Structure formats: structure tokens, C-alpha cells
Amino acid sequence: MSAPITSFAELNRAYGEIFHLNDECVLPLLASVVVCGKASALRHVWLYLIGPSSGGKGSLLSAFGQVGFCSYISDFTPNTLLSGAQSSAGETSLLKRLGTNFVILMKEFTSILSKSPETQDQLMGQLREVYDGYLRKETGLGKTVEWGTSKQPNRSVFIMASTEAIYKVQEKFSEMGSRGLNYVMHDADRIASTLVAMRKSKGFDAQIADLQVRVANYVAGCVRDLPAEFPELDPALEGKIAAVSEFVTRARSIVTRDFRGQKQLALSAEMPMRVATQLQTAAKMLIHLNGGRCEDWITKTIMKCALDCIPKQSNLVLRCLAQHAKANTGGVAQRIGYPEERCTEWLENLNMHGVVDAHKSGGRMYWSLREDYRTLLAEQLHLEKLTGSLEADGDDWAQMGTGNYAV
């Protein structure tokens, strides 16, 4: 076996010897979330790892394949987690087999989209209960089955890999509040990644097995050295987490619409406490496993997790408005490449939740991002704040001001 892993840098290096790795934050984040599952002094964190098909999500999760308290599932039904069925082969409920404290790794969570709407409702409802540590079901045989209790909830961590289709699921069930953070993987170098995949040697399986053992030993050492208490975060970082949590929970709150796309009801914006607590927990663990040092990349990773919780379409609109002092609907549509009708819906949703202001001028509707939110986004995304407006008229658009724009 190769040399043991003792740091985030060595973790990235070990993985990079086998797979192409262009994001040096994702593995430390995954390791921190896994270790959080055993940190009784911290809350648990659930995470959606989002990336394109064949983008390496499964490879990242496979690195934790030999961690003793991690289990893989590829799919599940309403009776998978908690079942009243009896079998001579043993316990039929996955939760009861795993116990009271575990980590589940799921390589393709978006398989839930292939299920019927009724099944999706049941599954997402059960996951919300599992996150809270207590699931109770009444079976058709008059039997009650439970996992955890309301007074003594159990503890679980779910890390679920998904394509961007997860935003459909999260939007559909957002009125109940998402139970997990999102981390969207950085765009990989398509050629470099392909060449690495093509050059896999005959000893590839042995290399993966060696990596899994080294990662398992690393995680075991991290769990063994967990402190009874974690230091509080620096007040400046706490302030950033509170501010970004307030922003993203407003920005991802939904507006219900009828079949014609007309607004029906703006549901009350989600409160930020759950998101803030998970970000705080992830930050504390990242700092602890980084030798107690809160380096710039940790702050950026935490802020990225927060901003990635905003649905992609809203994220595109917000990035545009963060750069420009104001924009009309056509300017936004032409800049992000979506139909004006859809952009109008997204802008209206953000306006109804107090994220974006709207006003008419010269017969046109203009939109502007609330100034504190604009400053937050510009700082985190390194955008230049322009003083002019983004205009569009027919097939032509003109940007009043200077600077470059990139989504």
C-alpha cells in the first residue's frame, strides 16, 4: 500500500494520481461531510454533489468505498428505508440494518425523476423525516415501524450525486425546504479528462482499491481525533454565512403558477437557519481537518455551497443583475440565452420574494438586484459592478457601460 494520507493536500494528490482532478476543494468537502457524521459535537450535513453525466461524481464517491460506516445505494423505493415486511433472511428495513449513525452515498440521485409523482412525494417526505432523525410508518398489516424516536433522534448523512436535473426535484419540493446543501463541480477540462480515462492501465482496479484503503484509514484517523468541542467560527465568517444564507433562501423560494404560467401565490420565503447551520458545520469541520486554519479556499468553498443552492436559472439571472445596475427583460434574456417569456417568470419570482426590484421606464420593465445582494454576489463571483444598464431592443442589444460579463 502507498503512503498514508494525513492532509487535504495528500488526499487530492492521491486521487489525482488515478483520476483527473481540477477542483481541489471537492474532496476536502466530501471528507468533511463524511466525518461530520461521527462528530457528536456538530450537526450533521447532507450534500448534493452536482455535475454532468460522466463528470466524475461516482469516482469521487467511490474513494470512500472502504469507510466502515459508509454504505452505497443506487436506488430506493418507499419501502426501502423502512419496511414492515418480514423475511427469514433478516431485517428488511435499510435504516434498521444501518443503525443509528451512518453515511449513505448515492451515485445517481436523479433516478428519482423516473418514478411516478406519487412515489416521488413519498420518497422526499421520508428523506425529510430521516434528516430530522425520526421516521415512523404505519403498515397495511396494522403494524408500526420506527427508526429513531422524537425524543432521541438518530443521525445520518446522505451524500447524493446528481446531474443538474436535481434542480427539478428541489424546485418541486422547495416549499418544504431542502434538507441538503449543493456543490456544483467545476467544469472539467473535457480533453484532459478523456485522455486520463483512455489511459487507464491494467492495474487500474488495484490502484482504486489502494486509494480506498488509504482514504478509509485517513477518515478513521480523523474520526479518532475528533474533539469534544469545536471552536466557534471567526465573527467575520459567521457574518458572511448568515448573510448568504438569508440571500439564498429568499432566492430559491418559489411562486406557484397556473397552467398558463400566471402567478398564483408567492409562498412565504424559506427561513435561513437550516442552511446557515449546515454551512457553519461544514466550515467548522473543514477548518478542523485543515489543522485549525481557516484559509481563503475554505471560505470560498462554504460560500460556493451556499450560492449553488440557488436553482440554475435564477443563478444565471442574478449573476447578470449583479454586474449591471439595472436591466430590461430583453437584455437579461439575450445575455443569458433564454426566451424572454421564461426570463420574465424568473425575474417575477425573485421580485415577489424581495430579491429583485422592478420599475417601468419608457414603457419598459427594468429590474435591479437589491444593493446588498448585488454587493455580496459581485464579491463572491469577482464581478465588476457596472453603473449603466443592460438594454435590448428587438434583435439588438446594447450594453451601457464598460466591462465583461461571463456566466
C-alpha positions in Angstrom: 0.0 0.0 0.0 1.1 3.6 -0.7 2.0 6.1 1.9 -0.8 7.1 4.3 -2.9 10.2 3.7 -2.7 12.8 6.5 -3.9 16.0 5.0 -6.2 17.5 2.4 -3.2 18.1 0.0 -2.2 14.4 0.2 -5.9 13.4 -0.3 -6.0 15.4 -3.5 -2.7 14.2 -4.6 -3.6 10.5 -4.1 -6.8 10.9 -6.0 -5.1 12.9 -8.8 -2.7 10.0 -9.4 -5.6 8.0 -10.7 -8.3 10.4 -11.9 -8.3 13.9 -13.4 -8.9 16.4 -10.6 -9.4 20.1 -11.5 -11.2 21.0 -8.3 -9.1 20.9 -5.1 -12.0 21.8 -2.8 -14.4 19.0 -3.6 -12.6 16.1 -1.9 -11.9 18.0 1.3 -15.5 19.0 1.4 -16.7 15.4 0.9 -14.3 14.1 3.5 -15.5 16.8 6.0 -19.2 15.9 5.4 -18.4 12.2 5.9 -16.5 12.9 9.2 -19.3 15.1 10.3 -21.5 12.0 10.5 -19.4 10.9 13.5 -18.9 14.3 15.2 -21.4 14.3 18.0 -20.4 17.9 18.9 -21.7 19.1 15.5 -24.9 18.9 13.5 -24.9 16.6 10.5 -24.8 17.8 6.9 -26.4 16.4 3.8 -24.9 17.2 0.4 -25.9 17.0 -3.2 -22.8 16.7 -5.5 -23.9 18.1 -8.8 -22.1 17.6 -12.1 -22.6 16.5 -15.7 -23.2 12.9 -16.8 -19.8 11.0 -16.8 -18.3 14.0 -15.0 -16.6 12.0 -12.2 -19.2 12.2 -9.5 -19.2 8.4 -9.0 -15.4 8.3 -8.9 -15.3 10.9 -6.2 -17.8 9.0 -4.0 -16.0 5.7 -4.8 -12.9 7.0 -3.0 -14.9 6.5 0.3 -15.9 2.9 -0.6 -14.0 1.2 2.2 -15.0 3.6 5.0 -16.7 1.3 7.5 -19.7 3.5 8.3 -20.4 4.4 4.6 -22.9 2.5 2.6 -23.8 2.7 -1.1 -27.3 2.6 -2.5 -28.2 3.0 -6.2 -31.9 3.4 -5.9 -34.7 3.1 -3.4 -38.5 2.7 -3.1 -41.0 3.9 -0.5 -40.4 0.6 1.3 -36.6 0.6 1.2 -35.8 2.8 4.1 -38.4 1.4 6.5 -40.5 -1.7 5.8 -43.0 -3.7 7.7 -42.3 -6.8 5.7 -41.0 -10.0 7.4 -38.3 -12.2 6.0 -36.4 -15.2 7.2 -33.3 -13.7 5.6 -33.2 -10.9 8.2 -34.1 -7.3 8.6 -35.9 -5.8 5.6 -35.6 -2.1 6.5 -32.4 -0.4 5.3 -32.4 2.1 8.2 -32.7 -0.6 10.8 -29.8 -2.5 9.2 -27.6 0.5 9.1 -28.3 1.5 12.7 -28.4 4.9 14.4 -25.4 6.7 12.9 -24.3 6.2 9.3 -23.4 7.7 6.0 -25.2 6.9 2.7 -23.5 7.5 -0.6 -25.8 7.6 -3.6 -24.2 7.8 -7.1 -27.2 8.8 -9.0 -30.0 10.5 -7.0 -31.7 11.8 -10.1 -33.1 8.3 -10.7 -35.9 9.6 -8.6 -37.2 11.6 -11.6 -38.0 8.3 -13.4 -40.6 7.5 -10.7 -44.2 8.5 -10.6 -45.2 11.8 -8.9 -46.8 9.9 -6.0 -43.7 7.9 -5.4 -41.5 11.0 -5.6 -43.7 12.6 -2.9 -43.4 9.6 -0.6 -39.6 9.4 -1.1 -38.9 13.0 -0.5 -41.2 13.0 2.5 -39.4 10.1 4.0 -36.0 11.8 3.4 -37.1 14.9 5.3 -38.0 12.7 8.2 -34.7 10.8 8.1 -32.8 14.1 8.1 -34.7 15.0 11.3 -33.7 11.7 12.8 -37.1 10.0 13.2 -39.2 8.1 10.7 -42.4 6.3 11.6 -44.6 4.3 9.3 -48.0 2.5 9.7 -48.1 -0.6 7.6 -51.2 -2.2 5.9 -50.9 -5.0 8.4 -51.6 -2.8 11.3 -48.0 -2.7 12.4 -46.0 0.4 13.4 -42.3 0.5 12.4 -40.0 3.2 13.6 -36.4 4.4 13.2 -35.3 6.7 16.0 -37.6 8.5 18.4 -38.9 12.0 18.6 -37.1 12.4 21.9 -33.9 10.7 20.8 -33.4 11.2 17.1 -30.9 9.2 15.1 -28.1 10.7 13.0 -27.5 10.2 9.3 -25.5 11.8 6.5 -26.6 11.5 2.8 -24.2 12.5 0.0 -26.2 12.3 -3.2 -24.6 12.6 -6.7 -26.7 14.1 -9.4 -26.9 15.9 -12.7 -28.4 19.3 -12.9 -31.8 17.6 -13.2 -31.7 17.7 -9.4 -32.9 21.3 -9.6 -36.3 20.0 -10.9 -36.7 17.8 -7.8 -35.5 20.6 -5.5 -37.8 23.2 -7.1 -40.8 20.8 -6.9 -40.3 20.2 -3.2 -38.9 23.5 -2.2 -42.0 24.6 -0.3 -41.0 22.1 2.3 -37.4 23.3 2.4 -34.4 21.4 1.1 -32.5 19.3 3.6 -29.1 19.5 1.9 -26.5 21.8 0.6 -25.5 21.8 -3.1 -22.0 21.7 -4.5 -21.7 22.1 -8.3 -18.5 20.7 -9.6 -16.2 22.9 -11.6 -16.2 22.4 -15.3 -13.6 19.8 -16.1 -11.2 20.0 -19.0 -13.0 17.7 -21.4 -9.9 16.7 -23.3 -7.7 16.1 -20.3 -10.4 14.1 -18.5 -11.0 12.0 -21.6 -7.3 11.3 -22.0 -6.9 10.2 -18.4 -9.9 7.8 -18.9 -8.4 6.4 -22.1 -5.0 5.7 -20.5 -6.2 3.6 -17.6 -3.8 0.8 -17.1 -4.4 -2.9 -16.4 -3.7 -2.2 -12.7 -6.4 0.4 -12.5 -8.7 -1.7 -10.2 -5.8 -2.3 -7.9 -5.0 1.4 -7.8 -8.6 2.2 -6.8 -8.6 -0.4 -4.1 -5.4 1.0 -2.7 -6.9 4.5 -2.8 -10.0 3.4 -1.0 -7.9 1.8 1.8 -5.8 4.9 2.2 -8.9 7.1 2.3 -10.6 4.8 4.8 -7.6 5.0 7.1 -7.5 8.7 6.7 -11.2 9.0 7.7 -10.7 6.6 10.6 -7.9 8.8 11.9 -10.0 11.9 11.5 -12.8 10.3 13.5 -10.5 9.0 16.2 -9.1 12.6 16.7 -12.4 14.4 16.9 -12.6 16.9 19.7 -15.3 17.1 22.3 -16.0 20.7 21.3 -15.2 22.7 18.2 -14.1 26.4 18.4 -16.5 29.0 17.3 -16.0 30.5 13.8 -14.5 33.9 13.3 -17.3 36.5 13.6 -16.5 37.8 10.1 -17.1 34.3 8.6 -20.2 33.8 10.7 -21.5 37.1 9.4 -20.8 36.0 5.8 -22.6 32.7 6.4 -25.7 34.5 7.9 -25.9 37.0 5.1 -25.5 34.5 2.2 -28.0 32.1 3.9 -30.6 34.8 4.1 -30.0 35.6 0.5 -30.1 32.1 -1.0 -33.2 31.0 1.0 -35.1 34.0 -0.5 -33.7 33.4 -4.0 -34.7 29.8 -4.1 -38.2 30.2 -2.6 -41.0 29.5 -5.1 -44.0 31.2 -6.7 -46.8 28.8 -7.7 -48.2 29.3 -11.2 -51.2 28.0 -13.1 -51.1 26.0 -16.3 -50.8 29.3 -18.3 -47.8 30.4 -16.3 -49.7 33.1 -14.4 -48.7 33.8 -10.9 -50.9 32.3 -8.2 -49.2 32.5 -4.9 -45.8 33.5 -3.5 -45.3 31.1 -0.7 -43.5 32.6 2.4 -39.8 32.7 1.8 -37.8 29.9 3.5 -36.1 30.9 6.7 -32.3 30.8 6.6 -31.5 28.9 9.8 -31.2 25.3 8.4 -28.9 26.4 5.6 -26.8 28.6 7.9 -26.4 25.8 10.4 -25.2 23.3 7.8 -22.8 25.8 6.3 -21.5 26.6 9.8 -21.0 22.8 10.5 -19.2 22.2 7.2 -16.9 25.2 7.9 -16.0 24.1 11.4 -15.1 20.6 10.1 -13.1 21.9 7.1 -11.1 24.2 9.5 -10.6 21.4 12.0 -9.3 18.9 9.4 -7.1 21.6 7.9 -5.2 21.8 11.1 -7.3 24.6 12.6 -6.5 27.0 9.8 -9.3 28.9 8.1 -7.7 29.6 4.7 -9.3 31.5 1.9 -10.2 28.4 -0.1 -12.4 27.2 2.8 -14.4 30.5 2.9 -14.8 30.3 -0.9 -16.0 26.6 -0.6 -18.6 27.5 2.0 -19.9 30.4 0.0 -20.0 28.3 -3.1 -22.0 25.7 -1.4 -24.5 28.4 -0.4 -24.8 30.0 -3.8 -25.0 26.6 -5.6 -28.3 26.1 -3.6 -30.0 28.6 -5.9 -31.6 27.0 -8.9 -29.5 27.3 -12.1 -32.0 29.6 -13.9 -32.2 32.0 -11.1 -28.5 31.9 -10.7 -28.0 33.0 -14.3 -30.4 35.9 -13.9 -28.8 37.0 -10.6 -25.3 37.0 -12.0 -26.4 39.2 -14.8 -28.1 41.7 -12.4 -25.2 41.6 -10.1 -23.0 43.1 -12.8 -25.4 45.6 -14.2 -27.1 48.4 -12.2 -30.3 47.6 -14.0 -31.6 45.6 -17.0 -34.7 45.3 -19.0 -36.2 41.9 -19.6 -34.9 41.6 -23.1 -31.4 42.5 -22.1 -31.4 39.7 -19.5 -32.9 37.2 -21.9 -30.4 37.9 -24.7 -27.4 37.9 -22.3 -28.2 34.5 -20.7 -29.6 32.9 -23.8 -33.1 32.0 -22.7 -36.5 33.1 -24.1 -37.8 36.4 -22.8 -41.0 34.8 -21.5 -39.1 32.4 -19.2 -36.8 35.2 -18.0 -39.9 37.2 -17.1 -41.1 34.4 -14.9 -37.8 34.0 -13.1 -37.5 37.8 -12.6 -41.0 38.0 -11.3 -40.4 35.1 -8.8 -37.3 36.9 -7.5 -39.2 40.2 -7.3 -42.1 38.6 -5.3 -39.6 37.4 -2.7 -37.9 40.8 -2.4 -34.6 39.9 -4.1 -35.1 42.0 -7.2 -36.8 45.4 -7.6 -38.9 46.2 -10.6 -39.9 49.5 -12.2 -41.1 50.8 -15.5 -39.4 53.4 -17.6 -40.2 54.5 -21.1 -42.8 51.7 -21.4 -40.2 49.0 -20.5 -39.9 46.9 -17.4 -36.5 47.2 -15.7 -35.1 45.0 -13.0 -32.4 45.7 -10.4 -30.9 43.4 -7.7 -31.1 44.7 -4.2 -27.9 46.5 -3.5 -26.7 44.4 -0.5 -27.3 41.2 -2.5 -25.6 42.8 -5.5 -22.5 43.6 -3.4 -22.5 40.0 -2.0 -22.6 38.4 -5.4 -20.1 40.7 -7.0 -17.7 40.0 -4.2 -18.0 36.2 -4.3 -18.1 35.9 -8.1 -15.5 38.5 -8.7 -17.8 40.6 -10.9 -17.3 44.2 -11.8 -20.3 46.3 -10.8 -21.2 48.4 -13.8 -23.1 51.7 -13.4 -25.1 51.5 -16.6 -28.0 49.4 -17.7 -28.3 46.3 -19.9 -30.7 47.1 -22.8 -32.2 45.0 -25.5 -34.4 46.2 -28.4 -35.6 43.6 -30.9 -32.7 41.5 -32.1 -30.1 44.1 -31.0 -28.7 44.7 -27.5 -26.5 47.4 -26.2 -24.6 47.4 -23.0 -24.5 50.9 -21.5 -21.2 51.0 -19.5 -18.0 49.0 -19.7 -16.7 45.6 -18.6 -17.1 42.0 -19.5 -19.8 39.6 -18.5 -19.5 35.8 -18.1 -21.9 33.4 -16.5 
